[in-house]
């Protein structure tokens, strides 16, 4: 199988495509069963099965009809034999929108491992992309 950087780079793009098909199992198809997934607000899913169950609910409610747009992979790197990292960035478009607001862009850091002749995600950190101005405004709101 393909242990290349290009193969690593394809993981987020497959995930974005699966999201847009509303295919939860497909979205997590490249995850190891024991993968850790840290979500935007701090929830940590401790298995592929747990992440799928939670996201089935999200796809049926809050995120129903959403699309991932402008997905990119700024870098992917094999950091040692059998271990890789990938950085992805993507925007979330809600139904009826033509362009997501800047506050709805996210970045992900994937840690991958070569298992059973393929790259699998063993950990994923999902974080919101926010400007310094937006972060300052949020801090102002929090401090009153």
N, CA, C and O atoms as a MOPAC input file, in Angstrom:
PM7 MOZYME 1SCF
protein

 N      0.84500 1    -1.19400 1     0.00000 1
 C      0.00000 1     0.00000 1     0.00000 1
 C      0.88400 1     1.24900 1     0.00000 1
 O      2.11200 1     1.15800 1    -0.00800 1
 N      0.24000 1     2.40800 1     0.00900 1
 C      0.90200 1     3.68000 1    -0.20800 1
 C      1.19400 1     4.40100 1     1.11500 1
 O      0.28200 1     4.89900 1     1.77600 1
 N      2.47100 1     4.44900 1     1.48500 1
 C      2.87000 1     5.13900 1     2.70800 1
 C      3.32100 1     6.57600 1     2.43400 1
 O      4.03800 1     7.16000 1     3.24700 1
 N      2.91800 1     7.14200 1     1.32300 1
 C      3.39300 1     8.45300 1     0.90800 1
 C      2.70200 1     9.59900 1     1.65000 1
 O      1.66400 1     9.42400 1     2.28800 1
 N      3.31600 1    10.76900 1     1.54100 1
 C      2.72400 1    11.99600 1     2.06800 1
 C      1.40700 1    12.28200 1     1.34600 1
 O      0.46400 1    12.78700 1     1.95500 1
 N      1.34100 1    11.96500 1     0.06300 1
 C      0.10300 1    12.16700 1    -0.69900 1
 C     -1.03600 1    11.32500 1    -0.12400 1
 O     -2.17900 1    11.77900 1    -0.07100 1
 N     -0.72900 1    10.11300 1     0.30300 1
 C     -1.74800 1     9.25500 1     0.91100 1
 C     -2.23500 1     9.85400 1     2.22800 1
 O     -3.42400 1     9.79100 1     2.54300 1
 N     -1.31400 1    10.43600 1     2.99500 1
 C     -1.71100 1    11.12900 1     4.23400 1
 C     -2.62000 1    12.31400 1     3.91900 1
 O     -3.63800 1    12.51700 1     4.58100 1
 N     -2.25100 1    13.08700 1     2.91300 1
 C     -3.00000 1    14.28700 1     2.54400 1
 C     -4.42000 1    13.98100 1     2.09600 1
 O     -5.29500 1    14.84200 1     2.18500 1
 N     -4.65700 1    12.78400 1     1.62400 1
 C     -5.98100 1    12.41400 1     1.12700 1
 C     -6.99100 1    12.17200 1     2.24800 1
 O     -8.19700 1    12.22200 1     2.00700 1
 N     -6.52300 1    11.91200 1     3.46000 1
 C     -7.43800 1    11.58100 1     4.56200 1
 C     -8.43100 1    12.71000 1     4.83300 1
 O     -9.63600 1    12.45700 1     4.80400 1
 N     -7.98700 1    13.95400 1     5.09800 1
 C     -8.97800 1    15.00400 1     5.36000 1
 C     -9.92100 1    15.22400 1     4.17900 1
 O    -11.11100 1    15.46800 1     4.37600 1
 N     -9.40700 1    15.13900 1     2.96700 1
 C    -10.24400 1    15.38000 1     1.79400 1
 C    -11.34100 1    14.32100 1     1.67400 1
 O    -12.47000 1    14.63800 1     1.29900 1
 N    -11.01200 1    13.06300 1     1.99300 1
 C    -12.05000 1    12.01200 1     2.00900 1
 C    -13.08000 1    12.29700 1     3.09100 1
 O    -14.27600 1    12.08300 1     2.89000 1
 N    -12.61600 1    12.78200 1     4.24000 1
 C    -13.53800 1    13.10200 1     5.33100 1
 C    -14.49000 1    14.22100 1     4.91600 1
 O    -15.69200 1    14.13100 1     5.16700 1
 N    -13.97300 1    15.26300 1     4.29000 1
 C    -14.81600 1    16.38400 1     3.86000 1
 C    -15.86900 1    15.90600 1     2.86300 1
 O    -17.03200 1    16.30200 1     2.94000 1
 N    -15.45300 1    15.05200 1     1.92700 1
 C    -16.40400 1    14.51800 1     0.93600 1
 C    -17.49400 1    13.68200 1     1.60900 1
 O    -18.66300 1    13.78200 1     1.23900 1
 N    -17.12200 1    12.86200 1     2.59100 1
 C    -18.10400 1    12.03200 1     3.30000 1
 C    -19.08900 1    12.91700 1     4.07600 1
 O    -20.28800 1    12.64000 1     4.09000 1
 N    -18.59100 1    13.97200 1     4.71600 1
 C    -19.47000 1    14.90300 1     5.43700 1
 C    -20.52600 1    15.45000 1     4.47600 1
 O    -21.71100 1    15.51000 1     4.80600 1
 N    -20.08900 1    15.84000 1     3.30700 1
 C    -20.99900 1    16.45300 1     2.33500 1
 C    -22.01100 1    15.46200 1     1.76900 1
 O    -23.02900 1    15.87300 1     1.21300 1
 N    -21.74800 1    14.17400 1     1.90000 1
 C    -22.71700 1    13.12300 1     1.53800 1
 C    -23.59100 1    12.74900 1     2.72900 1
 O    -24.48400 1    11.91100 1     2.60700 1
 N    -23.33500 1    13.37400 1     3.89200 1
 C    -24.00000 1    13.04000 1     5.15700 1
 C    -23.75400 1    11.57900 1     5.53400 1
 O    -24.65200 1    10.87700 1     5.99800 1
 N    -22.51700 1    11.14600 1     5.32100 1
 C    -22.08600 1     9.76600 1     5.54200 1
 C    -21.18100 1     9.73400 1     6.78200 1
 O    -19.96200 1     9.87200 1     6.67900 1
 N    -21.79500 1     9.55200 1     7.94000 1
 C    -21.04300 1     9.58700 1     9.20000 1
 C    -19.99000 1     8.48200 1     9.24400 1
 O    -18.83900 1     8.74300 1     9.59400 1
 N    -20.36500 1     7.26400 1     8.89600 1
 C    -19.39000 1     6.15800 1     8.91900 1
 C    -18.25000 1     6.44200 1     7.95600 1
 O    -17.09500 1     6.14500 1     8.26100 1
 N    -18.55900 1     7.01400 1     6.79400 1
 C    -17.51800 1     7.38000 1     5.83700 1
 C    -16.60700 1     8.46900 1     6.36400 1
 O    -15.40400 1     8.46200 1     6.10200 1
 N    -17.18200 1     9.41400 1     7.11300 1
 C    -16.39300 1    10.49000 1     7.69800 1
 C    -15.32200 1     9.92800 1     8.62900 1
 O    -14.20600 1    10.44500 1     8.68000 1
 N    -15.66100 1     8.87700 1     9.35800 1
 C    -14.71600 1     8.26800 1    10.30600 1
 C    -14.05100 1     7.00100 1     9.76600 1
 O    -13.42900 1     6.26400 1    10.53100 1
 N    -14.16800 1     6.73600 1     8.47300 1
 C    -13.63800 1     5.49700 1     7.88800 1
 C    -12.13200 1     5.35100 1     8.05700 1
 O    -11.63100 1     4.23100 1     8.14900 1
 N    -11.40400 1     6.45800 1     8.09900 1
 C     -9.94700 1     6.39200 1     8.23200 1
 C     -9.48100 1     6.43600 1     9.68600 1
 O     -8.28000 1     6.52300 1     9.94100 1
 N    -10.40000 1     6.37800 1    10.63200 1
 C    -10.03200 1     6.39200 1    12.04100 1
 C     -9.75700 1     4.98300 1    12.53500 1
 O    -10.44900 1     4.03800 1    12.15500 1
 N     -8.74700 1     4.84400 1    13.38300 1
 C     -8.51900 1     3.58300 1    14.09000 1
 C     -9.66400 1     3.40000 1    15.08200 1
 O    -10.25700 1     4.38200 1    15.52800 1
 N     -9.97500 1     2.17700 1    15.42600 1
 C    -11.05500 1     1.95200 1    16.39000 1
 C    -10.74800 1     2.61900 1    17.72900 1
 O    -11.66700 1     3.06200 1    18.41700 1
 N     -9.47200 1     2.69700 1    18.11200 1
 C     -9.09500 1     3.29200 1    19.39800 1
 C     -8.68500 1     4.76400 1    19.27700 1
 O     -7.99800 1     5.29300 1    20.15000 1
 N     -9.10800 1     5.42000 1    18.19600 1
 C     -8.71800 1     6.81500 1    17.96800 1
 C     -9.29200 1     7.74700 1    19.03100 1
 O    -10.37900 1     7.52100 1    19.56200 1
 N     -8.53200 1     8.79800 1    19.32500 1
 C     -8.98600 1     9.88600 1    20.19800 1
 C     -9.33800 1    11.06900 1    19.31600 1
 O     -8.59600 1    11.39600 1    18.39000 1
 N    -10.46800 1    11.71700 1    19.59600 1
 C    -10.92000 1    12.85200 1    18.80400 1
 C    -11.33500 1    13.95400 1    19.75900 1
 O    -12.33300 1    13.82400 1    20.46700 1
 N    -10.56500 1    15.05200 1    19.78300 1
 C    -10.87700 1    16.21100 1    20.62600 1
 C    -11.62000 1    17.23900 1    19.78900 1
 O    -11.07100 1    17.78200 1    18.83000 1
 N    -12.87000 1    17.50600 1    20.15300 1
 C    -13.74600 1    18.39800 1    19.39800 1
 C    -13.52100 1    19.86000 1    19.76900 1
 O    -12.80500 1    20.18200 1    20.71700 1
 N    -14.15500 1    20.72700 1    18.99500 1
 C    -14.02300 1    22.18300 1    19.15400 1
 C    -14.21600 1    22.66400 1    20.58200 1
 O    -13.41700 1    23.44400 1    21.09900 1
 N    -15.28800 1    22.19000 1    21.21700 1
 C    -15.65100 1    22.70700 1    22.53700 1
 C    -15.02000 1    21.91800 1    23.67900 1
 O    -15.27600 1    22.20200 1    24.84900 1
 N    -14.19100 1    20.92200 1    23.33700 1
 C    -13.45800 1    20.18800 1    24.36100 1
 C    -13.91300 1    18.76300 1    24.60500 1
 O    -13.26800 1    18.03700 1    25.36000 1
 N    -15.00700 1    18.34300 1    23.98600 1
 C    -15.43200 1    16.94700 1    24.12000 1
 C    -14.35400 1    16.04300 1    23.53400 1
 O    -13.80000 1    16.32600 1    22.47100 1
 N    -14.06700 1    14.96200 1    24.23200 1
 C    -13.09300 1    13.99100 1    23.74700 1
 C    -13.80800 1    12.65700 1    23.54700 1
 O    -14.34700 1    12.07400 1    24.48800 1
 N    -13.79900 1    12.18900 1    22.30100 1
 C    -14.32500 1    10.86700 1    21.99000 1
 C    -13.15000 1     9.91000 1    22.04700 1
 O    -12.07400 1    10.19700 1    21.52100 1
 N    -13.36200 1     8.76800 1    22.69200 1
 C    -12.25600 1     7.85100 1    22.95300 1
 C    -12.26800 1     6.60500 1    22.07500 1
 O    -11.52100 1     5.65800 1    22.32100 1
 N    -13.11900 1     6.61000 1    21.05100 1
 C    -13.10800 1     5.51100 1    20.08000 1
 C    -13.83100 1     5.96100 1    18.82100 1
 O    -14.60600 1     6.91800 1    18.83800 1
 N    -13.56800 1     5.26600 1    17.74900 1
 C    -14.26100 1     5.52800 1    16.47900 1
 C    -15.75600 1     5.33400 1    16.66100 1
 O    -16.55200 1     6.13700 1    16.17500 1
 N    -16.14600 1     4.26700 1    17.36300 1
 C    -17.55400 1     3.96000 1    17.59600 1
 C    -18.24700 1     5.08300 1    18.36000 1
 O    -19.36200 1     5.47300 1    18.01400 1
 N    -17.59800 1     5.59900 1    19.38900 1
 C    -18.16600 1     6.69500 1    20.18500 1
 C    -18.32400 1     7.95900 1    19.33500 1
 O    -19.34000 1     8.64700 1    19.43300 1
 N    -17.33900 1     8.26300 1    18.51300 1
 C    -17.40200 1     9.45400 1    17.65200 1
 C    -18.52100 1     9.31800 1    16.62100 1
 O    -19.24200 1    10.28100 1    16.35900 1
 N    -18.66900 1     8.13900 1    16.03900 1
 C    -19.74000 1     7.92000 1    15.06600 1
 C    -21.10000 1     8.12100 1    15.72100 1
 O    -21.95400 1     8.81300 1    15.16600 1
 N    -21.31100 1     7.53700 1    16.87500 1
 C    -22.60900 1     7.66000 1    17.56100 1
 C    -22.94700 1     9.12300 1    17.83200 1
 O    -24.07700 1     9.55200 1    17.59700 1
 N    -21.98300 1     9.88700 1    18.32300 1
 C    -22.22900 1    11.30100 1    18.62200 1
 C    -22.51500 1    12.08900 1    17.34800 1
 O    -23.38400 1    12.96000 1    17.33600 1
 N    -21.79600 1    11.78900 1    16.29200 1
 C    -21.96800 1    12.54200 1    15.05100 1
 C    -23.22600 1    12.14500 1    14.28100 1
 O    -23.74400 1    12.94100 1    13.49700 1
 N    -23.71900 1    10.93900 1    14.49000 1
 C    -25.01100 1    10.58100 1    13.89000 1
 C    -26.09500 1    11.51400 1    14.42700 1
 O    -26.96300 1    11.96400 1    13.67900 1
 N    -26.03700 1    11.79900 1    15.71200 1
 C    -26.99300 1    12.73500 1    16.32300 1
 C    -26.80500 1    14.14600 1    15.76400 1
 O    -27.78600 1    14.82200 1    15.45400 1
 N    -25.56600 1    14.59200 1    15.63400 1
 C    -25.29600 1    15.92600 1    15.08400 1
 C    -25.78500 1    16.05000 1    13.64300 1
 O    -26.39900 1    17.05300 1    13.27900 1
 N    -25.51400 1    15.02800 1    12.82100 1
 C    -25.92300 1    15.05300 1    11.41400 1
 C    -27.44400 1    15.07200 1    11.29000 1
 O    -27.97900 1    15.60900 1    10.32000 1
 N    -28.14400 1    14.49200 1    12.26200 1
 C    -29.60600 1    14.43600 1    12.22000 1
 C    -30.24600 1    15.70700 1    12.77600 1
 O    -31.44000 1    15.93300 1    12.57900 1
 N    -29.46400 1    16.53900 1    13.46800 1
 C    -30.04800 1    17.72000 1    14.12200 1
 C    -29.28700 1    18.98600 1    13.73300 1
 O    -29.51700 1    19.53800 1    12.65700 1
 N    -28.40300 1    19.44100 1    14.57800 1
 C    -27.71500 1    20.72200 1    14.46100 1
 C    -26.97000 1    20.90200 1    13.13800 1
 O    -26.98900 1    21.99200 1    12.56500 1
 N    -26.32000 1    19.85700 1    12.65000 1
 C    -25.50100 1    19.97100 1    11.44200 1
 C    -26.19400 1    19.42900 1    10.18700 1
 O    -25.56600 1    19.29500 1     9.13700 1
 N    -27.47700 1    19.12200 1    10.29900 1
 C    -28.22500 1    18.56400 1     9.16100 1
 C    -28.15300 1    19.52600 1     7.96900 1
 O    -28.47400 1    20.70900 1     8.08400 1
 N    -27.73000 1    18.99400 1     6.84300 1
 C    -27.65600 1    19.78300 1     5.62100 1
 C    -26.43700 1    20.68500 1     5.51300 1
 O    -26.30400 1    21.42900 1     4.54100 1
 N    -25.55100 1    20.63200 1     6.49000 1
 C    -24.32700 1    21.44900 1     6.42800 1
 C    -23.37100 1    20.84100 1     5.40800 1
 O    -23.47000 1    19.66600 1     5.05600 1
 N    -22.45200 1    21.66800 1     4.94900 1
 C    -21.43600 1    21.21600 1     3.99000 1
 C    -20.08300 1    21.75600 1     4.41400 1
 O    -19.98300 1    22.85500 1     4.95900 1
 N    -19.04800 1    20.97700 1     4.16000 1
 C    -17.68500 1    21.44300 1     4.39500 1
 C    -17.16600 1    22.00400 1     3.07600 1
 O    -17.24600 1    21.35000 1     2.03700 1
 N    -16.63200 1    23.22300 1     3.13000 1
 C    -16.19200 1    23.91900 1     1.91800 1
 C    -14.78900 1    24.47500 1     2.10800 1
 O    -14.31500 1    24.67400 1     3.22700 1
 N    -14.14400 1    24.72000 1     0.97300 1
 C    -12.80300 1    25.29800 1     0.94000 1
 C    -11.80300 1    24.49000 1     1.76200 1
 O    -10.91300 1    25.04500 1     2.40600 1
 N    -11.96800 1    23.16700 1     1.72800 1
 C    -11.04700 1    22.29700 1     2.45000 1
 C     -9.67200 1    22.29300 1     1.81400 1
 O     -9.53400 1    22.29300 1     0.59100 1
 N     -8.66300 1    22.29100 1     2.65800 1
 C     -7.28500 1    22.24900 1     2.17800 1
 C     -6.41300 1    21.50100 1     3.17700 1
 O     -6.77600 1    21.32500 1     4.34000 1
 N     -5.27200 1    21.07400 1     2.70100 1
 C     -4.27800 1    20.40700 1     3.53900 1
 C     -2.98200 1    21.20300 1     3.40300 1
 O     -2.21400 1    20.98200 1     2.46700 1
 N     -2.73400 1    22.14200 1     4.34600 1
 C     -1.51400 1    22.95300 1     4.25400 1
 C     -0.22400 1    22.15100 1     4.37300 1
 O      0.78700 1    22.50200 1     3.76400 1
 N     -0.25500 1    21.06200 1     5.16400 1
 C      0.92900 1    20.20800 1     5.20300 1
 C      0.57500 1    18.81100 1     5.66500 1
 O     -0.41100 1    18.59000 1     6.36800 1
 N      1.39800 1    17.89100 1     5.25500 1
 C      1.36300 1    16.50600 1     5.71900 1
 C      2.81700 1    16.05900 1     5.76500 1
 O      3.61100 1    16.39100 1     4.88400 1
 N      3.15100 1    15.31200 1     6.79300 1
 C      4.55500 1    14.92300 1     6.95200 1
 C      4.64300 1    13.55800 1     7.64300 1
 O      3.91600 1    13.28200 1     8.59800 1
 N      5.52900 1    12.72700 1     7.14900 1
 C      5.86900 1    11.48600 1     7.84200 1
 C      6.97400 1    11.86300 1     8.81600 1
 O      8.05400 1    12.28600 1     8.40300 1
 N      6.70500 1    11.71000 1    10.11300 1
 C      7.67600 1    12.19400 1    11.11100 1
 C      8.61100 1    11.09700 1    11.60500 1
 O      9.67600 1    11.38400 1    12.15300 1
 N      8.22100 1     9.85800 1    11.41400 1
 C      9.10100 1     8.71300 1    11.64900 1
 C      8.43700 1     7.52300 1    10.95500 1
 O      7.25900 1     7.60000 1    10.60500 1
 N      9.16000 1     6.43800 1    10.75100 1
 C      8.53300 1     5.31600 1    10.05200 1
 C      7.21800 1     4.89900 1    10.72800 1
 O      7.19700 1     4.54600 1    11.90700 1
 N      6.12900 1     4.94700 1     9.95800 1
 C      4.83100 1     4.52800 1    10.46000 1
 C      4.05300 1     5.56400 1    11.23600 1
 O      2.98000 1     5.26500 1    11.76100 1
 N      4.57700 1     6.78900 1    11.32100 1
 C      3.88300 1     7.85800 1    12.05700 1
 C      3.86000 1     9.11500 1    11.20400 1
 O      4.89100 1     9.54600 1    10.68900 1
 N      2.67000 1     9.70300 1    11.05700 1
 C      2.55000 1    10.91500 1    10.26000 1
 C      1.65200 1    11.93600 1    10.92300 1
 O      0.86800 1    11.61300 1    11.81500 1
 N      1.77800 1    13.18000 1    10.47400 1
 C      0.89300 1    14.25000 1    10.92000 1
 C      0.34000 1    14.95000 1     9.68300 1
 O      1.00000 1    15.04400 1     8.64800 1
 N     -0.88500 1    15.43500 1     9.82200 1
 C     -1.55400 1    16.14400 1     8.74600 1
 C     -2.26800 1    17.33700 1     9.35900 1
 O     -2.84400 1    17.24100 1    10.44300 1
 N     -2.22500 1    18.46900 1     8.65000 1
 C     -2.96300 1    19.65500 1     9.07400 1
 C     -4.02400 1    19.93300 1     8.02000 1
 O     -3.71000 1    20.06300 1     6.83700 1
 N     -5.28500 1    20.02500 1     8.45000 1
 C     -6.37300 1    20.34100 1     7.53600 1
 C     -7.06800 1    21.62100 1     7.96000 1
 O     -7.07900 1    21.97500 1     9.13900 1
 N     -7.64900 1    22.31000 1     6.98900 1
 C     -8.45600 1    23.50700 1     7.26000 1
 C     -9.70100 1    23.43500 1     6.40200 1
 O     -9.64600 1    23.00100 1     5.25100 1
 N    -10.84200 1    23.86500 1     6.96900 1
 C    -12.11100 1    23.76200 1     6.25200 1
 C    -13.12800 1    24.71900 1     6.86700 1
 O    -13.03900 1    25.06700 1     8.04500 1
 N    -14.08800 1    25.13500 1     6.05700 1
 C    -15.19200 1    25.96200 1     6.52800 1
 C    -16.47600 1    25.15100 1     6.56800 1
 O    -16.63300 1    24.18700 1     5.81900 1
 N    -17.39700 1    25.54200 1     7.44600 1
 C    -18.68800 1    24.86900 1     7.54900 1
 C    -19.75800 1    25.80800 1     7.00900 1
 O    -19.93900 1    26.92100 1     7.50300 1
 N    -20.45600 1    25.34200 1     5.99500 1
 C    -21.52100 1    26.08700 1     5.34700 1
 C    -22.85200 1    25.50300 1     5.81700 1
 O    -23.10500 1    24.31000 1     5.64600 1
 N    -23.68800 1    26.33300 1     6.40200 1
 C    -24.99300 1    25.87300 1     6.86000 1
 C    -26.01400 1    26.04700 1     5.74000 1
 O    -25.80100 1    26.85400 1     4.83400 1
 N    -27.12100 1    25.30100 1     5.78600 1
 C    -28.13200 1    25.41000 1     4.73000 1
 C    -28.56000 1    26.86400 1     4.51000 1
 O    -28.79500 1    27.61200 1     5.46000 1
 N    -28.65400 1    27.23900 1     3.24200 1
 C    -29.07500 1    28.58900 1     2.88300 1
 C    -27.94100 1    29.59300 1     2.78100 1
 O    -28.14400 1    30.70400 1     2.29200 1
 N    -26.75700 1    29.22400 1     3.23200 1
 C    -25.60500 1    30.13200 1     3.15500 1
 C    -24.84800 1    29.92300 1     1.84900 1
 O    -24.81800 1    28.82300 1     1.29700 1
 N    -24.24300 1    30.99800 1     1.37300 1
 C    -23.38800 1    30.89800 1     0.18700 1
 C    -21.91400 1    30.86900 1     0.56100 1
 O    -21.08800 1    30.33400 1    -0.17900 1
 N    -21.59000 1    31.44400 1     1.70500 1
 C    -20.20500 1    31.48000 1     2.18400 1
 C    -20.24700 1    31.43200 1     3.71100 1
 O    -21.00900 1    32.17400 1     4.33000 1
 N    -19.43200 1    30.56400 1     4.32900 1
 C    -19.43300 1    30.52300 1     5.80000 1
 C    -18.76300 1    31.77500 1     6.36800 1
 O    -17.83900 1    32.31400 1     5.75700 1
 N    -19.22100 1    32.23700 1     7.52800 1
 C    -18.52900 1    33.35600 1     8.16900 1
 C    -17.12700 1    32.93400 1     8.59100 1
 O    -16.86500 1    31.75000 1     8.80700 1
 N    -16.24200 1    33.89400 1     8.70500 1
 C    -14.85000 1    33.59400 1     9.08400 1
 C    -14.77500 1    32.83400 1    10.40300 1
 O    -13.84300 1    32.05800 1    10.61000 1
 N    -15.73000 1    33.04100 1    11.29100 1
 C    -15.70200 1    32.35800 1    12.58700 1
 C    -16.08900 1    30.89200 1    12.48900 1
 O    -16.03200 1    30.17400 1    13.48800 1
 N    -16.48700 1    30.42700 1    11.29600 1
 C    -16.86300 1    29.03300 1    11.13700 1
 C    -15.85100 1    28.25600 1    10.29600 1
 O    -16.20300 1    27.30100 1     9.60500 1
 N    -14.60800 1    28.67600 1    10.36700 1
 C    -13.52300 1    27.90900 1     9.75100 1
 C    -12.76300 1    27.20700 1    10.86400 1
 O    -12.55500 1    27.75900 1    11.94400 1
 N    -12.35700 1    25.99600 1    10.57900 1
 C    -11.66900 1    25.17400 1    11.57500 1
 C    -10.36800 1    24.63800 1    11.00800 1
 O    -10.14900 1    24.60500 1     9.79700 1
 N     -9.52000 1    24.22300 1    11.92200 1
 C     -8.29700 1    23.53600 1    11.53400 1
 C     -8.21300 1    22.27000 1    12.36200 1
 O     -8.67400 1    22.21200 1    13.50200 1
 N     -7.61900 1    21.26900 1    11.76200 1
 C     -7.48800 1    19.98300 1    12.43300 1
 C     -6.03500 1    19.52800 1    12.36100 1
 O     -5.35300 1    19.72400 1    11.35500 1
 N     -5.58400 1    18.92500 1    13.43600 1
 C     -4.27700 1    18.28600 1    13.44400 1
 C     -4.51700 1    16.79000 1    13.64000 1
 O     -5.04200 1    16.35200 1    14.66400 1
 N     -4.11900 1    16.02900 1    12.63700 1
 C     -4.28000 1    14.58100 1    12.63000 1
 C     -2.94800 1    13.93300 1    12.97900 1
 O     -1.90800 1    14.31700 1    12.44300 1
 N     -2.97500 1    12.96300 1    13.86600 1
 C     -1.83000 1    12.08800 1    14.10400 1
 C     -2.22200 1    10.74800 1    13.50400 1
 O     -3.27600 1    10.19700 1    13.82200 1
 N     -1.37200 1    10.23300 1    12.63900 1
 C     -1.69500 1     9.00500 1    11.93100 1
 C     -0.64800 1     7.92600 1    12.20000 1
 O      0.49900 1     8.21400 1    12.54300 1
 N     -1.07600 1     6.68800 1    12.03500 1
 C     -0.16800 1     5.55000 1    12.18800 1
 C     -0.41300 1     4.58700 1    11.03300 1
 O     -1.53000 1     4.46500 1    10.53100 1
 N      0.64300 1     3.91600 1    10.62600 1
 C      0.53900 1     2.90400 1     9.57500 1
 C      0.14400 1     1.59800 1    10.24600 1
 O      0.93400 1     1.00200 1    10.97900 1
 N     -1.08400 1     1.15700 1     9.99100 1
 C     -1.59800 1    -0.08600 1    10.57000 1
 C     -2.31300 1    -0.88100 1     9.48600 1
 O     -3.07000 1    -0.32400 1     8.69100 1
 N     -2.07100 1    -2.16100 1     9.46300 1
 C     -2.76100 1    -3.04800 1     8.52000 1
 C     -2.69700 1    -2.52300 1     7.08600 1
 O     -3.70000 1    -2.50400 1     6.37300 1
 N     -1.50800 1    -2.10100 1     6.68200 1
 C     -1.24100 1    -1.65200 1     5.31200 1
 C     -1.98600 1    -0.39000 1     4.89600 1
 O     -2.29400 1    -0.21600 1     3.71700 1
 N     -2.28200 1     0.49800 1     5.85500 1
 C     -2.88100 1     1.78500 1     5.50500 1
 C     -2.66200 1     2.78400 1     6.63300 1
 O     -2.41900 1     2.41000 1     7.78000 1
 N     -2.75400 1     4.07100 1     6.27500 1
 C     -2.69700 1     5.12400 1     7.27900 1
 C     -4.04300 1     5.21200 1     7.97800 1
 O     -5.08600 1     5.21900 1     7.32300 1
 N     -4.02700 1     5.27800 1     9.30100 1
 C     -5.25100 1     5.49500 1    10.07100 1
 C     -5.02300 1     6.64300 1    11.03400 1
 O     -3.90800 1     6.86500 1    11.50600 1
 N     -6.09100 1     7.36900 1    11.31900 1
 C     -6.04700 1     8.46700 1    12.27700 1
 C     -6.11200 1     7.86400 1    13.67200 1
 O     -7.04900 1     7.13700 1    14.00100 1
 N     -5.10300 1     8.17200 1    14.49500 1
 C     -5.10400 1     7.68900 1    15.87500 1
 C     -5.46100 1     8.80300 1    16.85000 1
 O     -5.85200 1     8.53800 1    17.98700 1
 N     -5.32600 1    10.06100 1    16.40000 1
 C     -5.74200 1    11.20400 1    17.21900 1
 C     -6.04200 1    12.37400 1    16.29600 1
 O     -5.36400 1    12.58200 1    15.29000 1
 N     -7.07000 1    13.13400 1    16.65600 1
 C     -7.45200 1    14.32100 1    15.89500 1
 C     -7.84200 1    15.42100 1    16.86300 1
 O     -8.66400 1    15.21100 1    17.75500 1
 N     -7.25500 1    16.58500 1    16.68700 1
 C     -7.62000 1    17.78700 1    17.44700 1
 C     -8.30000 1    18.73800 1    16.47300 1
 O     -7.70300 1    19.13600 1    15.47300 1
 N     -9.53400 1    19.10000 1    16.75800 1
 C    -10.29600 1    20.02100 1    15.92000 1
 C    -10.38600 1    21.35800 1    16.65700 1
 O    -10.77000 1    21.39300 1    17.82600 1
 N    -10.03900 1    22.44400 1    15.99200 1
 C    -10.03300 1    23.75900 1    16.63700 1
 C    -10.57500 1    24.81200 1    15.68000 1
 O    -10.43600 1    24.68500 1    14.46300 1
 N    -11.18100 1    25.83000 1    16.22100 1
 C    -11.72400 1    26.91900 1    15.41800 1
 C    -10.59900 1    27.86800 1    15.03900 1
 O     -9.72100 1    28.15600 1    15.85100 1
 N    -10.62800 1    28.35600 1    13.79900 1
 C     -9.68600 1    29.38100 1    13.34900 1
 C    -10.28900 1    30.74400 1    13.69300 1
 O    -11.33400 1    31.10900 1    13.15400 1
 N     -9.66000 1    31.47800 1    14.56000 1
 C    -10.15400 1    32.79000 1    14.96300 1
 C     -9.05500 1    33.82900 1    14.81900 1
 O     -7.89200 1    33.56100 1    15.12000 1
 N     -9.42900 1    35.01600 1    14.35800 1
 C     -8.46300 1    36.10800 1    14.25300 1
 C     -8.13000 1    36.62100 1    15.65300 1
 O     -8.85900 1    36.36300 1    16.61100 1
 N     -7.02900 1    37.34400 1    15.75600 1
 C     -6.67000 1    37.95000 1    17.04300 1
 C     -7.74500 1    38.92400 1    17.49900 1
 O     -8.01800 1    39.03800 1    18.69400 1
 N     -8.35700 1    39.62700 1    16.54800 1
 C     -9.42700 1    40.56700 1    16.88600 1
 C    -10.62700 1    39.84300 1    17.48200 1
 O    -11.20400 1    40.29300 1    18.47200 1
 N    -11.00300 1    38.71300 1    16.87000 1
 C    -12.13600 1    37.93600 1    17.37200 1
 C    -11.82400 1    37.37100 1    18.74800 1
 O    -12.68200 1    37.39100 1    19.63100 1
 N    -10.61100 1    36.86900 1    18.94600 1
 C    -10.23600 1    36.34400 1    20.25600 1
 C    -10.27600 1    37.44900 1    21.30600 1
 O    -10.72000 1    37.22200 1    22.43200 1
 N     -9.80900 1    38.65400 1    20.93900 1
 C     -9.86500 1    39.77200 1    21.87500 1
 C    -11.28500 1    40.14100 1    22.22800 1
 O    -11.58200 1    40.42100 1    23.39000 1
 N    -12.18000 1    40.14700 1    21.23400 1
 C    -13.59200 1    40.45000 1    21.49900 1
 C    -14.21900 1    39.41000 1    22.41500 1
 O    -14.99000 1    39.75500 1    23.31100 1
 N    -13.89700 1    38.14600 1    22.19800 1
 C    -14.42000 1    37.09800 1    23.07000 1
 C    -13.91300 1    37.25200 1    24.49200 1
 O    -14.66800 1    37.06200 1    25.44500 1
 N    -12.64500 1    37.59400 1    24.64300 1
 C    -12.10100 1    37.81800 1    25.98100 1
 C    -12.77600 1    39.00200 1    26.66200 1
 O    -13.02800 1    38.96600 1    27.86700 1
 N    -13.07000 1    40.05400 1    25.89400 1
 C    -13.77200 1    41.21900 1    26.45000 1
 C    -15.14600 1    40.83900 1    26.94100 1
 O    -15.56900 1    41.27700 1    28.01100 1
 N    -15.86200 1    40.01300 1    26.15800 1
 C    -17.19400 1    39.55600 1    26.58700 1
 C    -17.10500 1    38.73600 1    27.85500 1
 O    -17.94600 1    38.87200 1    28.74400 1
 N    -16.09500 1    37.88700 1    27.95000 1
 C    -15.94600 1    37.00200 1    29.09800 1
 C    -15.61400 1    37.76300 1    30.37800 1
 O    -16.01200 1    37.35300 1    31.46800 1
 N    -14.89000 1    38.86300 1    30.24600 1
 C    -14.48500 1    39.62200 1    31.43300 1
 C    -15.45800 1    40.75200 1    31.75700 1
 O    -15.32000 1    41.42500 1    32.77800 1
 N    -16.43700 1    40.95500 1    30.88500 1
 C    -17.50100 1    41.92900 1    31.14800 1
 C    -17.08700 1    43.28900 1    30.81000 1
 O    -17.86500 1    44.22900 1    30.97100 1

